[in-house]
Amino acid sequence: MITMLNEKSRRGRGHVLLWILAWTSAVVAFTGSTTKARNVPPTASLRESEAAAFGGAVQASAAPPVPDNLTKRERIEFMLWRAWHSMGNPRPRSKEVRECIAFFRGCQRQLGHKKLLVDAAGGHGGIACVFLAHKRADRAIVVDLYQPTSFENLRLAWAEGSDASVKYHIADVSSPDWLSSLLDKEAGDLQPSEIAVVSCHACSLLSDELIRACTQSQVDFALMPCCHGEDSRKGKMMLNTAKMLGIPHDMLIDISRLGIIEESSGYKASMRCIDSSITPQNRILLGLRESEADAEKRELARSASLYRLARKYRHIGIPLGKGAGSMTVVQGVQLRCCGVRDQYRVSWCVCAF
């Protein structure tokens, strides 16, 4: 009897193990067929997930169908993802593709259409290709110290193989005159208003150098800094200040850069943010050339602020020899006598009214 029960138990356990193995195989097969789509974060939009779902079809055919219910911009993004899935290796990671598309969305309206786009420290050139695909630039130049092999693959996939639309220029973007030298060679008769510089993940001091180069050349720019901080007196000061204020170190640095852009002659600054699930270094700093109307508004606002300040302190000060409560105006600062006076000193207090 005991032997029969043991035999039945072994058979039962065997059936359970077979069922578990079958169920696991089914799950693995399903997961393997949908891994690309399921790894897409919600912010990556429907275009990426749909293109990923066509991954197998892309390998089998050159043109998987584009959904009919997409806007013009969504159709372009879908085709970019579709081309990325079909291109060979090496190619940018999917995270980098999401960054390029999100960066474009974050600043393309502010930059407007440009005849020449410079992708500084551009690496594989994804941002330049996205701007060209959306026809927000007539031509683009990717500038970096080295040209990765993935640039050629991405250019063929995203820029339709056009040598004239996007090309690579080897240069050190940390050097002071790299941008002016490039524009002298490539810009021709273009006006500064027809040129823009973009840079995604400009590391550390490179962001500061790019801001300086762009403001000197008087061109619009958009950059997304990363790797904040520097090993210097200024870097330690910023780190200690961030700790004292209780705010993130990188946030403080980007806010200070925003102020530098705003105080640059002929510029107005703004900030945009992409989804932090794509990258935590998600702040886009924009420097746009001021129009005459913008410059006039800035000067009017400055004059109005100074006028209000002058009115606030117009009655400041006290002449010597007067009694307590008397007032005079000394260099625009109101002083009121406290009435404490002897042979050697007169005590004053400054009062705001």
Secondary structure, DSSP 8 states (H G I E B T S, - for coil): -HHHHHHHHHHHHHHHHHHHHHHHHHHHHHHHHHHHHHTS-GGGHHHHHHHHHTHHHHHH-S-----TT--HHHHHHHHHHHHHHHS-SS---HHHHHHHHHHHHHHHHHH--EEEEEEET-TT-HHHHHHHHTTSEEEEEEEESS--HHHHHHHHHHSTT-TTTEEEEE--TTSTTHHHHHHHHHTTT--GGGEEEEEEEEETHHHHHHHHHHHHHT-EEEEEEES---SSHHHHHHHHHHHHHTS-HHHHHHHHHHHHHHHSTTEEEEEEE--TTT-S--EEEEEEE--HHHHHHHHHHHHHHHHHHHHHTTT----TT--TT-EEEETTEEEEEEEEE-SS-EEEEE---
